[in-house]
Amino acid sequence: MKYNVILFDLDGTLTDPKIGITKSVQYALVKFGIEESDLDKLIPFIGPPLVESFQEFYSLNQEQAQAAVRYYREYFAKTGMYENAVYPGIKELLAELKSTGKELIVATSKPTVFSEQIIEHFGLTQFFKAIVGSNLDGSRIHKDEVIAFALQELTGIAYDRVIMVGDRKHDIIGAQKNGIASIGVTYGYGTQEELMQAKPVYSAATVEELGKLLLL
């Protein structure tokens, strides 16, 4: 494959954050008197901006949703970010990609400060040129904005040499808005239907398939 720069989503692409994210959402909802015992019902929170998900799925208004995000971070910062696991084969894939001269960047809607801690915790920092996320003040939360910021940091690289890898439609749409190619991975938290409707250039059902695409 002709791509020299690879942008990776974090949640659902590099790591499986289900337990930490859903428990953090559960913790926040309790503050509003909402008891949700089934963590699987909170899976849709993985990927999109949290403030929007609290409004969409639990009908909180803007102010309540912003408060919910603050509560979420109370749990996430202490415990939730570590209730997480790197997908099998990812570390080996990153090492191989870097050894072939690819530039790797994390591009996530998760706040940069948390993303850096997670990447460091799992021993992945060495593989990435940059870790680009959102800001704690609620700015740069949409994936197209994150990707645009990451692209600004690149010098002398044509956009047709850059590709975005992610598991949700937001990753694919964000890539399209910035004029770069994309790979939708279906081992994460976006359904195959969601990803196919977003029309990624490529798709991969496993980490092994992803590796075959990126190492061509």
N, C-alpha and C positions, 0 to 999 in steps of 0.2 A: 504494500500500500504506500502511496506517495506522501503520506502525512508525516511531517517532521515534528509538529507540535501537537500534543494530545492533552485536551482538557478533560478532567475526570470529575464527575459529580461525586459527592462523598456518600451520603446516606442511600443505601440500596444499590450502590454501584461498587464502592470499595469496601464498605462495611455494612453489616446487618445490625441496624440500630433499634430494632423493633421494641425490645423490652424497655430500654432507657427512654425512648421518646414517648411511648404509650403510657408508661408510668408517670412521666412528667406531666403529660396532658391530664391524666387521671387526678393527679395531685392538684392541678390548677382548677379543674372542674369542681372539686369538692369545696373550694373557696366560694363557689357560687351556688352551693347547695345541690349540685348535680352529682349523683352517685353513678358511676359507670364501672361495673365489675368486670365486664368482658373487654379485655384489652384488644381483642381482634377488631372490635368496632372502632377503635381509635387508629387503626392502620392508615386510613386516608390522611392523617396528619403528617405522615412521613413524606417529605419532599417539598410541598408547597409552603409559601410564607405562613407562619403560624397565626399571625394576626388575622389573616383572611380566612384561615380554616376555622378558627373559633367563631367567626361571624357566620360562615357558611353552614357549619355542621351543628352549632348549638345556639344560633340566633342571638349571639351577644352583639351589642352595639359597638361602635368603634372604641369608645372609652373603656367599656368592659373588656373588650378583646385585648386592648393594650395592657390592662391590668392582669389579664389571664396570662399573657406572655411573661410578665414579670414574675408571677407565681410559678409558672413553668420553669423559669430559670433558677428559682430557688432550689428546686429539686434537681434539675439537670446539672447545675454547676457542681453540686456536691456528690451526686450519685449517678444520675442518669447517663451522663456522657460515657461512663465506664461500663454501663450495662449494654455492651456492644461487642461485636466480634468482626474481625476481618474475614471476608469470604475466602474459603480455601482456594489456593492458587493465585490469589491477587499479589501477594508479596513477591512470589517468584516471577510473575508476569511483569511487575514494575521493574524488577532487577534486570530482566532480559531486555525490556524496552530501553532502559537507560543505557545498558551496555552497547546497544546498537546506535547510540547517539541521539535518540529521541529526547525532546524537551517535554517534561511532564509538569502539568499545573493542575492543582485542585481548584475547581470552580463550583461553589456551593452557595445555596441561600442561607445556610447556617452561619451564625456570626463567626467572623474570622478568628476571634479570640478562642472560641470553643473548638473550632476546626483545627487550629494549630495544636491545641492540647491533645485532641484525639489522635491526630496524626503522629505526634511525638510519643504518646502513650503506647501506641502499637508499633513503634519502631519504623515508621515509614518516611520520616522527614527527609532522610538522605536521598530519596528518589525524586523529590519535587523541587523545581526551580522556584515556585511560588505557591502560596496557598491564599486564594482569593475567596472571601465570603462576604456576608452582609455586615452592616454596622449595627452596634447595639442600640443606636438611636432610631432604628427602624428604616434607615435609608439603605439603598442598594439591596433590597430584599428580593427583587424579581430576577429570574435567571438571565434574562437578556441584558440587564444592567451589570450583573456579575461578569458575564462573558465579555461585554464591551470593555469593562475595566481591565480584565485580564489581557485582552488584545492590545490595549494601549501600552501595556508593559513590554510588548514584543517589538523588537526593532529589526527591520530588514527581512521580515517574514511575510510572504504573500499569503493572503487568507485562504487560498486554495490548497495550502500546505498544512492547514489547521483543522482538527476535527474534535468534536465534543462527544463524550461518552456519558450516557445517563439512563436512568430507569423510568423516568416520568415524562409526560408530554411537555412539561415546562422546559426540560433540557433540550428537547428536539426543536420546539418553537423558538426558544432563546437562541439556539444555533442558527436557525433560519433567519431570524431578524438581524443577525450579525453577518450573514453571508458566508457562513462556514458549514461544512458537512457535519453529519452526526451519525452515531450508532446508538440504537435503542437496545438496551439489555433487558431481557424478559425474566432474568432470575431475581430481579429486585421487587419493587412494590407497585410498579405500574402494570396494569393488565396488558395482555397482548393487543386487545382491541384498542385500548387507549393509545398505545404506542403506534400501532399501524395507522390509526386515524391521523396522527401527527405527521406521519410519513418521513421517518428517518431515511437516510441514504442506505444504511445497512442495519441489520439486526443480528443479535447474538443471544442464544438461549442459555449459554453457559460461559463461565470464565475461560474455558478452553477454546470455545468458538470465538470469543472476543480476542484472545491471543492470536489465533490464526489470522484474523482480519488485520490486526494492528502490526503483525510481524511480516506481512506479505512484502 
